[in-house]
Amino acid sequence: MFGNLEHATLRYIAFANHLMILISSTIVTGLVSWFLHKYDYRGVNIVYQEVIATITLGFWLVGAVLPLIGRYRGYLAPMNLVFSYLWLTSFIFSSQDWSSGKCGFGKPGEGHCSRKKAIDAFNFIGFFFLLCNTIVEGILLRAEYATPAAAPHNKEISAGRPSDNSV
Protein backbone atom coordinates (compact mmCIF):
# COMPACT_ATOMS: atom_id res chain seq x y z
CA MET A 1 0.00 0.00 0.00
CA PHE A 2 2.67 2.50 1.00
CA GLY A 3 4.88 1.43 -1.91
CA ASN A 4 2.69 3.33 -4.36
CA LEU A 5 2.74 6.42 -2.14
CA GLU A 6 6.53 6.26 -1.93
CA HIS A 7 6.75 5.85 -5.68
CA ALA A 8 4.44 8.83 -6.21
CA THR A 9 6.49 11.02 -3.86
CA LEU A 10 9.74 10.03 -5.55
CA ARG A 11 8.19 10.64 -8.96
CA TYR A 12 7.14 14.16 -7.89
CA ILE A 13 10.66 14.83 -6.61
CA ALA A 14 12.02 13.56 -9.93
CA PHE A 15 9.57 15.85 -11.75
CA ALA A 16 10.80 18.86 -9.73
CA ASN A 17 14.40 17.90 -10.52
CA HIS A 18 13.51 17.57 -14.20
CA LEU A 19 11.99 21.04 -14.18
CA MET A 20 15.11 22.54 -12.60
CA ILE A 21 17.28 20.78 -15.18
CA LEU A 22 15.04 22.12 -17.95
CA ILE A 23 15.21 25.66 -16.55
CA SER A 24 19.00 25.52 -16.13
CA SER A 25 19.55 24.21 -19.63
CA THR A 26 17.24 26.89 -21.05
CA ILE A 27 19.13 29.68 -19.28
CA VAL A 28 22.58 28.34 -20.20
CA THR A 29 21.49 27.81 -23.81
CA GLY A 30 20.13 31.35 -24.03
CA LEU A 31 23.14 33.06 -22.47
CA VAL A 32 25.75 31.07 -24.35
CA SER A 33 23.81 31.56 -27.60
CA TRP A 34 23.87 35.29 -26.96
CA PHE A 35 27.67 35.20 -26.62
CA LEU A 36 28.04 33.09 -29.75
CA HIS A 37 25.76 35.43 -31.69
CA LYS A 38 27.41 38.65 -30.50
CA TYR A 39 31.09 37.59 -30.73
CA ASP A 40 33.09 35.63 -33.28
CA TYR A 41 34.97 33.66 -30.62
CA ARG A 42 34.24 29.91 -30.88
CA GLY A 43 36.49 28.33 -28.28
CA VAL A 44 36.12 24.67 -27.37
CA ASN A 45 34.84 25.40 -23.85
CA ILE A 46 31.99 27.70 -24.84
CA VAL A 47 30.93 25.49 -27.76
CA TYR A 48 30.92 22.47 -25.41
CA GLN A 49 28.68 24.35 -22.97
CA GLU A 50 26.29 25.27 -25.78
CA VAL A 51 26.11 21.73 -27.13
CA ILE A 52 25.52 20.10 -23.74
CA ALA A 53 22.90 22.66 -22.72
CA THR A 54 21.09 22.34 -26.07
CA ILE A 55 21.07 18.54 -26.04
CA THR A 56 19.84 18.56 -22.45
CA LEU A 57 17.13 21.04 -23.34
CA GLY A 58 15.94 18.80 -26.17
CA PHE A 59 15.85 15.63 -24.06
CA TRP A 60 14.29 17.24 -21.01
CA LEU A 61 11.51 18.95 -22.96
CA VAL A 62 10.10 15.45 -23.32
CA GLY A 63 11.66 13.86 -20.24
CA ALA A 64 10.34 16.47 -17.82
CA VAL A 65 6.81 15.09 -17.99
CA LEU A 66 7.72 11.41 -17.77
CA PRO A 67 7.67 11.25 -13.94
CA LEU A 68 4.02 12.33 -14.05
CA ILE A 69 3.10 9.09 -15.79
CA GLY A 70 1.91 6.54 -13.24
CA ARG A 71 3.99 3.65 -14.56
CA TYR A 72 7.25 5.62 -14.63
CA ARG A 73 9.85 3.96 -12.43
CA GLY A 74 13.06 5.94 -13.00
CA TYR A 75 14.04 4.71 -16.42
CA LEU A 76 16.08 7.87 -17.09
CA ALA A 77 18.53 7.14 -14.24
CA PRO A 78 21.40 6.10 -16.56
CA MET A 79 20.85 9.16 -18.74
CA ASN A 80 20.84 11.39 -15.65
CA LEU A 81 24.16 9.90 -14.57
CA VAL A 82 25.78 10.50 -17.97
CA PHE A 83 24.44 14.04 -18.22
CA SER A 84 25.52 14.86 -14.66
CA TYR A 85 29.13 14.20 -15.68
CA LEU A 86 28.70 16.23 -18.86
CA TRP A 87 27.31 19.16 -16.85
CA LEU A 88 30.11 18.83 -14.30
CA THR A 89 32.57 19.21 -17.17
CA SER A 90 30.63 22.23 -18.43
CA PHE A 91 30.78 23.76 -14.94
CA ILE A 92 34.53 23.15 -14.76
CA PHE A 93 35.03 24.79 -18.17
CA SER A 94 33.03 27.88 -17.20
CA SER A 95 34.83 28.13 -13.87
CA GLN A 96 38.23 27.87 -15.52
CA ASP A 97 37.35 30.53 -18.07
CA TRP A 98 35.63 33.12 -15.91
CA SER A 99 36.52 32.65 -12.21
CA SER A 100 39.33 34.19 -10.18
CA GLY A 101 39.16 37.63 -11.74
CA LYS A 102 39.29 36.37 -15.34
CA CYS A 103 35.72 37.40 -16.01
CA GLY A 104 36.44 40.94 -17.17
CA PHE A 105 38.92 39.99 -19.87
CA GLY A 106 38.02 36.33 -20.49
CA LYS A 107 36.70 35.43 -23.89
CA PRO A 108 34.15 35.78 -25.38
CA GLY A 109 33.99 39.53 -25.17
CA GLU A 110 35.27 41.95 -22.61
CA GLY A 111 33.16 42.35 -19.50
CA HIS A 112 29.67 40.88 -19.29
CA CYS A 113 30.65 39.37 -15.95
CA SER A 114 27.09 39.01 -14.72
CA ARG A 115 26.18 36.86 -17.73
CA LYS A 116 29.34 34.78 -17.44
CA LYS A 117 28.73 34.21 -13.73
CA ALA A 118 25.11 33.31 -14.46
CA ILE A 119 26.30 30.66 -16.91
CA ASP A 120 28.69 29.36 -14.28
CA ALA A 121 25.95 29.28 -11.63
CA PHE A 122 23.37 27.56 -13.82
CA ASN A 123 25.96 25.02 -14.97
CA PHE A 124 26.38 24.08 -11.34
CA ILE A 125 22.62 24.08 -10.69
CA GLY A 126 22.08 21.81 -13.70
CA PHE A 127 24.83 19.46 -12.50
CA PHE A 128 23.45 19.41 -8.95
CA PHE A 129 19.89 18.57 -9.95
CA LEU A 130 21.07 15.95 -12.43
CA LEU A 131 23.07 14.32 -9.65
CA CYS A 132 20.10 14.48 -7.25
CA ASN A 133 17.86 13.08 -9.96
CA THR A 134 20.28 10.21 -10.56
CA ILE A 135 19.86 9.21 -6.93
CA VAL A 136 16.05 9.61 -6.91
CA GLU A 137 15.56 7.76 -10.17
CA GLY A 138 18.05 5.10 -9.09
CA ILE A 139 15.87 4.43 -6.04
CA LEU A 140 12.80 4.24 -8.27
CA LEU A 141 14.57 1.92 -10.69
CA ARG A 142 15.83 -0.30 -7.89
CA ALA A 143 12.33 -0.56 -6.43
CA GLU A 144 11.04 -1.57 -9.87
CA TYR A 145 13.47 -4.47 -10.18
CA ALA A 146 13.28 -5.44 -6.52
CA THR A 147 9.55 -6.18 -6.60
CA PRO A 148 8.92 -9.83 -7.40
CA ALA A 149 7.07 -10.72 -10.55
CA ALA A 150 3.37 -11.38 -10.28
CA ALA A 151 3.57 -15.04 -9.33
CA PRO A 152 1.01 -16.95 -7.31
CA HIS A 153 2.01 -17.17 -3.67
CA ASN A 154 1.82 -20.17 -1.32
CA LYS A 155 1.82 -22.74 -4.09
CA GLU A 156 4.32 -25.51 -4.31
CA ILE A 157 5.68 -26.43 -7.67
CA SER A 158 6.10 -30.15 -8.08
CA ALA A 159 7.57 -32.15 -10.89
CA GLY A 160 4.51 -33.90 -12.25
CA ARG A 161 3.01 -34.92 -8.90
CA PRO A 162 -0.18 -33.48 -7.57
CA SER A 163 0.35 -31.65 -4.33
CA ASP A 164 -1.26 -32.97 -1.19
CA ASN A 165 -1.88 -30.09 1.18
CA SER A 166 -4.03 -32.14 3.55
CA VAL A 167 -1.12 -33.38 5.65
Backbone as CSV, one residue per row, in Angstrom:
resi,resn,N_x,N_y,N_z,CA_x,CA_y,CA_z,C_x,C_y,C_z
1,MET,0.828,-1.197,0.000,0.000,0.000,0.000,0.870,1.256,0.000
2,PHE,1.841,1.306,0.918,2.666,2.504,1.003,3.695,2.564,-0.120
3,GLY,3.932,1.438,-0.797,4.881,1.430,-1.910,4.455,2.390,-3.009
4,ASN,3.164,2.420,-3.320,2.686,3.328,-4.359,2.822,4.780,-3.936
5,LEU,2.591,5.049,-2.639,2.742,6.416,-2.140,4.203,6.854,-2.209
6,GLU,5.104,5.942,-1.853,6.528,6.265,-1.934,6.941,6.499,-3.379
7,HIS,6.431,5.672,-4.270,6.750,5.849,-5.683,6.226,7.191,-6.185
8,ALA,5.020,7.555,-5.771,4.444,8.833,-6.207,5.269,10.008,-5.684
9,THR,5.676,9.949,-4.434,6.486,11.025,-3.863,7.825,11.132,-4.593
10,LEU,8.472,10.006,-4.834,9.742,10.032,-5.553,9.564,10.521,-6.982
11,ARG,8.442,10.159,-7.602,8.193,10.639,-8.965,7.981,12.148,-8.985
12,TYR,7.322,12.709,-7.960,7.140,14.159,-7.895,8.469,14.870,-7.628
13,ILE,9.322,14.262,-6.823,10.661,14.826,-6.610,11.455,14.778,-7.916
14,ALA,11.346,13.671,-8.636,12.022,13.556,-9.931,11.478,14.600,-10.911
15,PHE,10.171,14.841,-10.880,9.573,15.849,-11.748,10.130,17.242,-11.421
16,ALA,10.240,17.565,-10.132,10.797,18.861,-9.730,12.256,18.978,-10.185
17,ASN,13.011,17.894,-10.040,14.398,17.900,-10.520,14.449,18.102,-12.029
18,HIS,13.554,17.416,-12.742,13.507,17.566,-14.199,13.211,19.011,-14.591
19,LEU,12.307,19.642,-13.870,11.991,21.042,-14.175,13.197,21.950,-13.943
20,MET,13.923,21.730,-12.866,15.107,22.545,-12.597,16.189,22.311,-13.655
21,ILE,16.324,21.085,-14.113,17.279,20.780,-15.181,16.857,21.491,-16.458
22,LEU,15.566,21.452,-16.758,15.039,22.117,-17.947,15.267,23.625,-17.877
23,ILE,15.014,24.222,-16.729,15.211,25.660,-16.550,16.694,26.021,-16.685
24,SER,17.560,25.244,-16.050,18.999,25.516,-16.131,19.505,25.404,-17.557
25,SER,19.079,24.367,-18.252,19.549,24.208,-19.630,19.007,25.309,-20.533
26,THR,17.801,25.782,-20.271,17.241,26.889,-21.053,18.049,28.162,-20.840
27,ILE,18.370,28.460,-19.595,19.125,29.682,-19.283,20.538,29.610,-19.858
28,VAL,21.216,28.476,-19.669,22.580,28.341,-20.200,22.561,28.414,-21.722
29,THR,21.588,27.750,-22.355,21.490,27.809,-23.814,21.282,29.241,-24.278
30,GLY,20.398,29.972,-23.628,20.131,31.352,-24.027,21.331,32.263,-23.863
31,LEU,22.000,32.179,-22.719,23.142,33.061,-22.469,24.334,32.732,-23.365
32,VAL,24.629,31.450,-23.507,25.753,31.070,-24.351,25.441,31.394,-25.818
33,SER,24.199,31.201,-26.231,23.806,31.560,-27.599,23.970,33.053,-27.844
34,TRP,23.680,33.847,-26.836,23.869,35.292,-26.956,25.348,35.618,-27.204
35,PHE,26.236,34.974,-26.418,27.671,35.203,-26.619,28.113,34.748,-28.006
36,LEU,27.638,33.599,-28.441,28.035,33.090,-29.751,27.494,33.965,-30.884
37,HIS,26.336,34.556,-30.674,25.759,35.434,-31.689,26.484,36.783,-31.738
38,LYS,26.831,37.308,-30.583,27.415,38.647,-30.504,28.906,38.672,-30.861
39,TYR,29.640,37.613,-30.531,31.093,37.591,-30.731,31.483,36.453,-31.672
40,ASP,32.596,36.623,-32.334,33.090,35.626,-33.280,33.861,34.491,-32.599
41,TYR,34.175,34.647,-31.330,34.971,33.655,-30.620,34.195,32.335,-30.519
42,ARG,34.848,31.238,-30.930,34.240,29.915,-30.882,35.196,28.922,-30.224
43,GLY,35.593,29.219,-29.002,36.494,28.330,-28.282,35.810,27.013,-27.926
44,VAL,36.627,26.008,-27.664,36.121,24.670,-27.369,35.219,24.690,-26.133
45,ASN,35.610,25.419,-25.104,34.844,25.403,-23.855,33.438,25.966,-24.029
46,ILE,33.319,27.085,-24.712,31.990,27.702,-24.841,31.113,26.914,-25.816
47,VAL,31.706,26.324,-26.839,30.928,25.491,-27.762,30.459,24.227,-27.046
48,TYR,31.310,23.646,-26.204,30.923,22.475,-25.413,29.723,22.804,-24.524
49,GLN,29.785,23.950,-23.854,28.685,24.349,-22.974,27.387,24.506,-23.759
50,GLU,27.481,25.084,-24.941,26.292,25.271,-25.775,25.715,23.931,-26.219
51,VAL,26.576,23.031,-26.642,26.109,21.728,-27.129,25.453,20.932,-26.009
52,ILE,26.078,20.871,-24.856,25.520,20.103,-23.740,24.200,20.709,-23.279
53,ALA,24.135,22.017,-23.166,22.896,22.663,-22.725,21.777,22.458,-23.745
54,THR,22.106,22.515,-25.033,21.091,22.340,-26.067,20.588,20.907,-26.130
55,ILE,21.493,19.946,-26.045,21.075,18.541,-26.038,20.213,18.250,-24.813
56,THR,20.622,18.755,-23.667,19.845,18.558,-22.447,18.468,19.186,-22.582
57,LEU,18.411,20.372,-23.137,17.131,21.044,-23.344,16.211,20.194,-24.214
58,GLY,16.750,19.639,-25.290,15.939,18.799,-26.166,15.418,17.551,-25.478
59,PHE,16.283,16.852,-24.749,15.850,15.634,-24.063,14.862,15.926,-22.936
60,TRP,15.128,16.980,-22.172,14.293,17.237,-21.009,12.989,17.954,-21.340
61,LEU,12.830,18.453,-22.556,11.513,18.952,-22.959,10.506,17.811,-22.939
62,VAL,10.951,16.637,-23.343,10.096,15.446,-23.316,10.198,14.751,-21.961
63,GLY,11.423,14.606,-21.473,11.660,13.856,-20.241,11.095,14.491,-18.988
64,ALA,10.832,15.788,-19.023,10.342,16.470,-17.818,8.972,15.966,-17.394
65,VAL,8.164,15.534,-18.344,6.806,15.095,-17.992,6.726,13.603,-17.703
66,LEU,7.769,12.848,-17.980,7.722,11.406,-17.766,7.428,10.999,-16.325
67,PRO,7.994,11.668,-15.303,7.673,11.250,-13.939,6.200,11.426,-13.562
68,LEU,5.446,12.166,-14.336,4.021,12.333,-14.045,3.186,11.151,-14.531
69,ILE,3.788,10.290,-15.318,3.099,9.090,-15.789,3.145,8.053,-14.677
70,GLY,2.026,7.456,-14.379,1.913,6.539,-13.244,2.830,5.336,-13.289
71,ARG,3.153,4.844,-14.459,3.991,3.650,-14.564,5.477,3.974,-14.638
72,TYR,5.843,5.228,-14.541,7.249,5.622,-14.631,7.980,5.166,-13.380
73,ARG,9.104,4.485,-13.563,9.852,3.959,-12.435,11.337,4.312,-12.485
74,GLY,11.678,5.492,-13.029,13.064,5.938,-12.995,13.914,5.434,-14.136
75,TYR,13.315,5.269,-15.287,14.040,4.713,-16.423,15.104,5.653,-16.978
76,LEU,15.075,6.923,-16.613,16.085,7.872,-17.090,17.299,7.966,-16.168
77,ALA,17.404,7.093,-15.182,18.529,7.142,-14.237,19.885,7.047,-14.940
78,PRO,20.091,6.124,-15.888,21.400,6.099,-16.558,21.686,7.374,-17.348
79,MET,20.664,7.921,-17.980,20.849,9.156,-18.741,21.172,10.322,-17.802
80,ASN,20.533,10.351,-16.637,20.842,11.388,-15.650,22.293,11.288,-15.198
81,LEU,22.774,10.082,-15.008,24.160,9.898,-14.574,25.135,10.411,-15.630
82,VAL,24.900,10.046,-16.882,25.777,10.495,-17.966,25.746,12.017,-18.081
83,PHE,24.545,12.592,-18.074,24.437,14.039,-18.219,24.984,14.784,-17.006
84,SER,24.948,14.180,-15.823,25.524,14.863,-14.658,27.028,15.051,-14.852
85,TYR,27.700,14.063,-15.421,29.128,14.204,-15.682,29.387,15.222,-16.788
86,LEU,28.534,15.245,-17.795,28.698,16.231,-18.860,28.523,17.652,-18.330
87,TRP,27.538,17.824,-17.434,27.313,19.157,-16.847,28.407,19.520,-15.852
88,LEU,28.972,18.547,-15.175,30.115,18.830,-14.303,31.285,19.349,-15.134
89,THR,31.516,18.742,-16.274,32.573,19.210,-17.168,32.277,20.621,-17.662
90,SER,31.023,20.888,-17.994,30.632,22.226,-18.429,30.866,23.249,-17.321
91,PHE,30.539,22.876,-16.091,30.776,23.760,-14.943,32.274,24.019,-14.767
92,ILE,33.082,22.988,-14.907,34.529,23.148,-14.765,35.070,24.078,-15.853
93,PHE,34.590,23.910,-17.084,35.028,24.791,-18.170,34.671,26.245,-17.890
94,SER,33.431,26.489,-17.459,33.029,27.877,-17.204,33.791,28.458,-16.018
95,SER,34.062,27.647,-15.023,34.829,28.133,-13.870,36.270,28.451,-14.258
96,GLN,36.862,27.610,-15.075,38.228,27.870,-15.523,38.313,29.143,-16.355
97,ASP,37.313,29.374,-17.164,37.354,30.528,-18.069,37.050,31.846,-17.374
98,TRP,36.155,31.852,-16.394,35.630,33.123,-15.905,35.753,33.346,-14.400
99,SER,36.353,32.441,-13.652,36.515,32.646,-12.211,37.868,33.264,-11.908
100,SER,38.068,33.641,-10.682,39.331,34.188,-10.183,39.756,35.455,-10.907
101,GLY,38.833,36.351,-11.138,39.159,37.635,-11.737,39.350,37.612,-13.242
102,LYS,39.126,36.463,-13.898,39.289,36.371,-15.343,38.039,36.800,-16.104
103,CYS,37.010,37.105,-15.385,35.722,37.401,-16.005,35.784,38.640,-16.895
104,GLY,36.426,39.679,-16.434,36.441,40.940,-17.169,37.142,40.878,-18.503
105,PHE,38.172,40.042,-18.611,38.921,39.985,-19.867,38.860,38.613,-20.527
106,GLY,38.129,37.669,-19.906,38.021,36.334,-20.485,37.129,36.322,-21.703
107,LYS,37.491,35.508,-22.667,36.704,35.426,-23.893,35.431,34.651,-23.621
108,PRO,34.382,34.862,-24.267,34.146,35.775,-25.377,33.778,37.160,-24.872
109,GLY,34.325,38.143,-25.478,33.987,39.534,-25.172,34.576,40.030,-23.874
110,GLU,34.789,41.300,-23.828,35.265,41.950,-22.612,34.070,42.242,-21.719
111,GLY,34.246,42.053,-20.438,33.161,42.345,-19.498,32.075,41.294,-19.516
112,HIS,30.850,41.754,-19.363,29.667,40.876,-19.285,29.805,39.849,-18.165
113,CYS,30.386,40.294,-17.049,30.650,39.373,-15.948,29.377,38.773,-15.359
114,SER,28.318,39.557,-15.296,27.091,39.015,-14.720,26.552,37.864,-15.557
115,ARG,26.651,37.952,-16.861,26.181,36.865,-17.728,27.097,35.648,-17.620
116,LYS,28.391,35.880,-17.556,29.342,34.779,-17.438,29.174,34.067,-16.099
117,LYS,28.948,34.829,-15.040,28.733,34.213,-13.725,27.391,33.487,-13.670
118,ALA,26.402,34.003,-14.393,25.106,33.309,-14.455,25.251,31.964,-15.161
119,ILE,26.040,31.933,-16.232,26.296,30.661,-16.912,26.976,29.689,-15.969
120,ASP,27.975,30.188,-15.240,28.692,29.356,-14.275,27.743,28.814,-13.210
121,ALA,26.891,29.687,-12.689,25.955,29.282,-11.632,24.945,28.252,-12.140
122,PHE,24.382,28.489,-13.316,23.375,27.558,-13.816,23.988,26.261,-14.336
123,ASN,25.266,26.286,-14.701,25.958,25.025,-14.973,26.020,24.180,-13.712
124,PHE,26.330,24.820,-12.589,26.377,24.081,-11.337,24.990,23.608,-10.916
125,ILE,23.991,24.458,-11.060,22.621,24.076,-10.694,22.161,22.889,-11.537
126,GLY,22.433,22.939,-12.834,22.084,21.810,-13.703,22.784,20.534,-13.267
127,PHE,24.081,20.628,-12.978,24.826,19.461,-12.498,24.238,18.937,-11.196
128,PHE,23.958,19.826,-10.256,23.454,19.414,-8.947,22.123,18.675,-9.060
129,PHE,21.191,19.221,-9.836,19.888,18.571,-9.945,19.953,17.296,-10.783
130,LEU,20.869,17.210,-11.723,21.068,15.947,-12.433,21.608,14.878,-11.492
131,LEU,22.524,15.276,-10.618,23.069,14.323,-9.652,21.994,13.879,-8.658
132,CYS,21.203,14.829,-8.158,20.096,14.478,-7.251,19.094,13.577,-7.958
133,ASN,18.819,13.876,-9.209,17.858,13.079,-9.965,18.397,11.680,-10.242
134,THR,19.696,11.534,-10.396,20.285,10.212,-10.559,19.999,9.353,-9.339
135,ILE,20.118,9.938,-8.170,19.858,9.208,-6.931,18.378,8.861,-6.807
136,VAL,17.503,9.839,-7.039,16.051,9.611,-6.911,15.587,8.564,-7.913
137,GLU,16.008,8.711,-9.156,15.563,7.757,-10.165,16.230,6.397,-9.991
138,GLY,17.424,6.378,-9.430,18.052,5.098,-9.091,17.253,4.349,-8.047
139,ILE,16.729,5.063,-7.062,15.873,4.431,-6.041,14.593,3.904,-6.680
140,LEU,13.999,4.694,-7.559,12.799,4.244,-8.269,13.089,3.014,-9.128
141,LEU,14.202,3.034,-9.823,14.568,1.921,-10.685,14.870,0.667,-9.875
142,ARG,15.526,0.843,-8.764,15.834,-0.298,-7.887,14.553,-0.906,-7.332
143,ALA,13.609,-0.059,-6.942,12.334,-0.561,-6.429,11.576,-1.317,-7.509
144,GLU,11.716,-0.893,-8.756,11.044,-1.567,-9.868,11.569,-2.988,-10.044
145,TYR,12.885,-3.149,-9.972,13.471,-4.468,-10.176,13.504,-5.302,-8.904
146,ALA,13.281,-4.694,-7.775,13.278,-5.440,-6.517,11.934,-6.097,-6.244
147,THR,10.869,-5.585,-6.825,9.554,-6.181,-6.603,9.468,-7.481,-7.376
148,PRO,9.011,-8.540,-6.716,8.917,-9.833,-7.396,7.853,-9.794,-8.483
149,ALA,8.040,-10.642,-9.460,7.069,-10.723,-10.549,5.746,-11.243,-10.005
150,ALA,4.695,-10.960,-10.719,3.366,-11.377,-10.278,3.249,-12.889,-10.401
151,ALA,3.655,-13.582,-9.369,3.568,-15.043,-9.328,2.618,-15.432,-8.204
152,PRO,1.915,-16.515,-8.382,1.013,-16.948,-7.315,1.809,-17.332,-6.076
153,HIS,1.327,-16.907,-4.931,2.012,-17.165,-3.666,1.431,-18.405,-3.003
154,ASN,2.213,-19.023,-2.132,1.816,-20.167,-1.323,1.449,-21.390,-2.152
155,LYS,2.028,-21.538,-3.295,1.822,-22.738,-4.086,3.159,-23.425,-4.256
156,GLU,3.121,-24.731,-4.089,4.323,-25.506,-4.312,4.351,-25.945,-5.758
157,ILE,5.523,-25.957,-6.310,5.685,-26.432,-7.668,6.300,-27.819,-7.582
158,SER,5.607,-28.803,-8.122,6.101,-30.155,-8.083,6.361,-30.646,-9.490
159,ALA,7.215,-31.618,-9.584,7.573,-32.146,-10.889,6.623,-33.274,-11.276
160,GLY,5.465,-32.926,-11.741,4.512,-33.905,-12.250,3.657,-34.582,-11.205
161,ARG,3.824,-34.295,-9.935,3.013,-34.924,-8.904,1.999,-33.945,-8.386
162,PRO,0.800,-34.368,-8.175,-0.179,-33.479,-7.570,0.204,-33.210,-6.123
163,SER,-0.001,-31.998,-5.703,0.348,-31.653,-4.334,-0.748,-32.117,-3.381
164,ASP,-0.328,-32.532,-2.209,-1.261,-32.975,-1.187,-1.088,-32.045,-0.008
165,ASN,-1.975,-31.078,0.100,-1.879,-30.092,1.176,-2.668,-30.511,2.404
166,SER,-3.214,-31.721,2.413,-4.034,-32.140,3.551,-3.219,-32.631,4.725
167,VAL,-1.943,-32.836,4.569,-1.119,-33.382,5.650,-0.778,-32.341,6.637
